[in-house]
Amino acid sequence: MTLPAHFSRFSPAFAWSTLLVVALLATGCGKKSESASTAPSHVASKAIQVKIGFLVKQPEEPWFQLEWLFADQAAKDLGFTVVKIGATDGEKVLNAMDILAAGGTQGVVICTPDTRLGPAIVAKANSVNLKLLSVDDQFIGADGQPMKNVHHLGISAGKIGENVGQILAGEMKRRGWTTADTALCAVTFEELATAKERTEGAINALLAAGLPANRIFKAPERTADIPGSFDATNVLLTQQSAVKHWLVCSTNDNGVLGAVRALEGRGFGADSAVGIGINGTDCITELEKNKPTAFYGSILLSAKSHGYQTTEMLYHWIKDGIEPPLDTRTVGVLITRDNFRQILKEQGVRN
């Protein structure tokens, strides 16, 4: 006789003795047996209590705070429990998964601090019987390629980057800037595949719009934040001091904000530079400023989809056996000083 899978975590003696008790209860004699057999079916079966873990790499960032907010909303709407954990390195990720499994969690959504941890995370999930769904950043396998056999919800990074490039090209044309005195500052962080897809998408769109390749400059940042972008941009501005008008793109809002601060230090403002960010969550204070800056706008990504939809899919996978698609992608919308309040309200980010 083969033990059911859910008995495997107990000792063999305990498991067999439990089975024996169940068998005796099921085949007992006399009036007690008849009473048990006539009990309502709902008494014998207990509803599945779904518990989902939600791990993020930078819990202090507004984007991940919003993902958690909408995960909580899904939990309230559907009636499950969500456990939120900040896991900033590989060791914390794997430890958190052990803790979640021991606490009765059946599945986990994760934005990993390092996409190369993918194989280790998958192995851990399998070993502790957790259903797994990656969000935002797709796992990278040992072969250096995305792990397409792992359920994932992320953005269409390349297309969003292309959208940024198209908007920048449109602003350049609207302002009457020429290719002779205009250049692109692309603040890059190519260690992360998603980040590289964003900036490459913007660059390709600008090339297609007619900006010459020799007017496109990359500013590699050491850290994907405002100080990292500020330092990288300052190096580039020193090297390219003859440029009169700057277009700016990056992997996120902070990359563009750091570049805008560096440009301001060299005398470039809203009349001589234009930047488009990505995320739409780290730039609100910038858009609220009384005086416009070179930060023109941002592609707002749907934190609601990434927080609500991921946990909703995992809930139905656990409870109803409905497996989600292996690959789900979301898109963004441009927010500017003129429309950001309305769009943030529509997206549920602000009241």
Stockholm file with secondary structure:
# STOCKHOLM 1.0

chainA/1-351         MTLPAHFSRFSPAFAWSTLLVVALLATGCGKKSESASTAPSHVASKAIQVKIGFLVKQPEEPWFQLEWLFADQAAKDLGFTVVKIGATDGEKVLNAMDILAAGGTQGVVICTPDTRLGPAIVAKANSVNLKLLSVDDQFIGADGQPMKNVHHLGISAGKIGENVGQILAGEMKRRGWTTADTALCAVTFEELATAKERTEGAINALLAAGLPANRIFKAPERTADIPGSFDATNVLLTQQSAVKHWLVCSTNDNGVLGAVRALEGRGFGADSAVGIGINGTDCITELEKNKPTAFYGSILLSAKSHGYQTTEMLYHWIKDGIEPPLDTRTVGVLITRDNFRQILKEQGVRN
#=GR chainA/1-351 SS CCCCGGGTTSCHHHHHHHHHHHHHHHHCCHHHHHHHHTSCHHHHCCCCCCEEEEEESCTTSHHHHHHHHHHHHHHHHHTCEEEEEECCSHHHHHHHHHHHHHTTCCEEEECCSCGGGHHHHHHHHHHTTCEEEEESSCCBCTTSSBCTTSCEEEECHHHHHHHHHHHHHHHHHHHTCCTTSEEEEEEECTTSHHHHHHHHHHHHHHHHTTCCGGGEEEEECSSSSHHHHHHHHHHHHHHTTTCSEEEEECSSHHHHHHHHHHHHHTTCCTTTEEEEEEESSSCHHHHTCSSCCSEEEEEECCHHIIIIIHHHHHHHHHHHCCCCCSEEEECCEEEETTTHHHHHHHTTSCC
#=GC SS_cons         CCCCGGGTTSCHHHHHHHHHHHHHHHHCCHHHHHHHHTSCHHHHCCCCCCEEEEEESCTTSHHHHHHHHHHHHHHHHHTCEEEEEECCSHHHHHHHHHHHHHTTCCEEEECCSCGGGHHHHHHHHHHTTCEEEEESSCCBCTTSSBCTTSCEEEECHHHHHHHHHHHHHHHHHHHTCCTTSEEEEEEECTTSHHHHHHHHHHHHHHHHTTCCGGGEEEEECSSSSHHHHHHHHHHHHHHTTTCSEEEEECSSHHHHHHHHHHHHHTTCCTTTEEEEEEESSSCHHHHTCSSCCSEEEEEECCHHIIIIIHHHHHHHHHHHCCCCCSEEEECCEEEETTTHHHHHHHTTSCC
//
